[in-house]
Amino acid sequence: MGFLNSRETEDGKPLLSKIPVLQDASKSALRMLERDVSNFSIPGGWQLFDVGDSSDSIYFLISGSLGAFRKSPDGRNEFLGYMRAGEPVGEMALVSSEPHQNAVFALRDSELIKIPRHTFMKLARSDPKILERLTRIILIRLRQSNRKTTRRAEPKMFALVATSPTIDVDLRADALATALREMGLRVALTDERDVSKNASYFDDLEARHDVVLFKAVIGDSQWYRMSTRYADRVWVLARADAKPSIPLMPEDDSPARQFKLVDVVLLHHGGRRKGAEPEEWVSAAQAARLFHWDRMDKDDCQRLARVIAGRSVGLVLSGGGARAYAHIGAIRALREVGCPIDFIGGSSMGAVIAACVGLGWKDDEIDSRIRKAFVESNPLGDYHLPVVSLVAGKRVKKRLEAHFGDARIEDMEIPFFAVSTNLSHGSYRVHNRGSVRHALRASIALPGILPPVIDDGDILVDGAVLNNFPVDVMSDFHRGRTIGVDVARAPDGLDPTDFIEPPGFFEWTLEHGFSAPPPIAALLMRTATLNINPNAGRELTDMLVTPTIKGIELRDWKSYDAAVEAGYIATKHAIAQLTGPLAKHMVQS
C-alpha cells in the first residue's frame, strides 16, 4: 500500500466530509478523526483484506472500485459484487468484532481512508446519525448477502476491445450507447484521445455517468492497457468468421483479467459462418460469458445493453417431469407481454424446455417438438431388466438427437445452462459449454430410471437430486432480475397397494404389458426427488411463478395441454401482481 499525504479534495474540502456516512458530522468531530485516519492508495489487483483476517478498522472508498469475493468450495475466489466511491468497507466485521467473512480486492487503482475501530466507535457514540446510517447500510447488505447477489453497485466502466482493426468499435459503442440512453441512462464514451488523462478525470466520468464505455483495439498500446485497467468488465469484440490468435491478449495484470471479469461478444456478419468454434474464442479470452451479435440486429443490441445496465432478465425453470410442460405456458405468457429473456437455464425437464428457448425456437416450434419428443409416446417406455436403470434410455437418446442434433451451447442465441448432479463428487455440475443434448441427457438422468451419463470419469445424474430450482446458478450468470417458474412439489403416484406382496417382473409384464410402468418406476422417482426442498431458491427470484397443477404427476406425459394451460394462467396472474423494476419490462395488454 502506498500512503498519500492528501487530506483534501480538489475543491478544498476535507476528504472525510465527502463520505456520505460522515456528511453531517461536526467540524470538531472531523478534526478528531483527522488525527487518526490514514489516507492511502492500493493498486488494481491488490488485496485489501482476506477471509478470516481480524478487523481493527473500517475503510471508506474515496476513488476507484473494490470487489468483494468469497471462497468457493474448490478454493476459487467467487465474485460477489462491487463497492464504489463513498461506500464503507469492512463495516460488518467492525461492528461484530469478528474476522472478515469475505475477501476484498481492488478492481482498479483505488484510494481509501482507514479509520481505527476505537476512533470510529467513539465518533459514532457522539453522533447517533452516523451509527444510524451505518446500521442501515449493514442491514441492506445483509439482505443482499442472503439473496446471494448484491445490486448495491453494478459494473459501470466497460472496455469494448476489438480483436481486429476491421471491427468498427465506434459503430458498436455508439449503438450500445444509444440503447442505453433510451433506457434513460447517462452514458460517456472515451477513446485513445484521452490517453493522457489522469485518474481523477476517469473518476469524474464515472461519478457523472451511469455507464462509461472505453473504446480500444487489442494490442500492446498504452491506451489498451489503460482501458482494461480502468474497466470493471472487459468485453472482447470478435469476428465470428475469424480465428483467435494465440495469445489473444497481451499479458497484463489488469484486475478484470485477473478475476475473470471478461466476456466475449461474437460479431456475425450475415449468417452464422464460423472461422472458429465459439469455445475457441472463450478459451483464448479466458471469458466468463459468451454473447452473440448478429450484424447490427437491434434485439441483440438491446439485450447487450440490458446486460451492461444490470437490467437483464434471467428465466429459471425447475425440474418436475411431465409437470414441466407448464414452463411452455409460462414462456408464452412472458412473450405476450414483451418480457425479454436474456439468460435462461434449468434443471431436469426444466432444462429441456429452457434449451428450446436458448436455441431461439418460437412458441409453435417448441409446442411441436415437445409433443413429438415426449407426448406422442412415452419417452421412458423402453423398460428392461434393470442392471443400472429401469429404462434402457434409447428412446430418450434418439429424441434428443432428433430435436437438438449437434447444437452446442456456445452457439445458442440466448446464454443457457443446465444442471446435473455429480455423484462422483457429491455436488452439482453447471453445463454452459459443449453439446446441448449431452447436457440435457445428464440433467434428466433420474437415478435408477435412466442410465447415468459418464463424463470425464464422473457419474452424472438428474440435476433435481441436488438443485432442482437453480436460481443461485442464474445469480452467478448475471446481475439483473430473475424470473423463476417452479413446478416441484411432493410427487404423486405412490400407491401403497402396489407394494403389498408385489408380483415378479414377468408376472407384472404378463398382466400389464411392457408399456405400463411397473411400481418400481414410481418408487425410484419418489426416492430420487425426496430431497427436493419446495422453497429452495424461491427467495432469490424477483418474480416467482408456481403453477397449480392438480392431478399431474412426474410420469404423466399425456397431460400436456392441462399443464401448459396451468403455467400460462399462473404466469399471467404473477405478471398482473408485479411491481418494481421488473414490471417495466412488461407491456400489459
ABEGO torsion letter per residue (X at the ends): XBBBABABBAAGBBAAAABAAAAABBAAAAAAAAAABBBBBBBBGBBABBBGBBBABBBBBABEBBBBBBBBAAGBBBBAEBBBBGBBBGAAAAAAGBBBABBBBBABBBBBBBBBAAAAAAAAAABAAAAAAAAAAAAAAAAAAAAGBBAABBBABBBBBBABAABBAAAAAAAAAAAAAAAGBBBBBBBAAAAABBAAAAAAAAAABABBBBBBBBEBBAAAAAAAAABABBBBBBBAABBBBOBABBBBABAAAAAGBBBBBBBBBGEABBABBAAAAAAAAGBABBBBBBEABAAAAAAAAAAAAGABBBBBBBBGEAAAAAAAAAAAAAAAAGBBBABBBBBEAAAAAAAAAAAGBBAAAAAAAAAAAAAABBAAABBBBBAABABAGAAAAAAAAAAAEABBAAABABBBBBBBBBAAAGBBBBBABEBAAAAAAAAABBBGABBBBBBGGBBBBBAAAABABBAAAAAAABABBBBBBBABBBBBGBBAAAABGBBBAAAAAAAAEAABBBAAAAAAAAAAAAABBAABGAAABABBBBBBBBGBBAABAAAAAAAAAAAAAAAAAAAAABBEAAAAABBBX
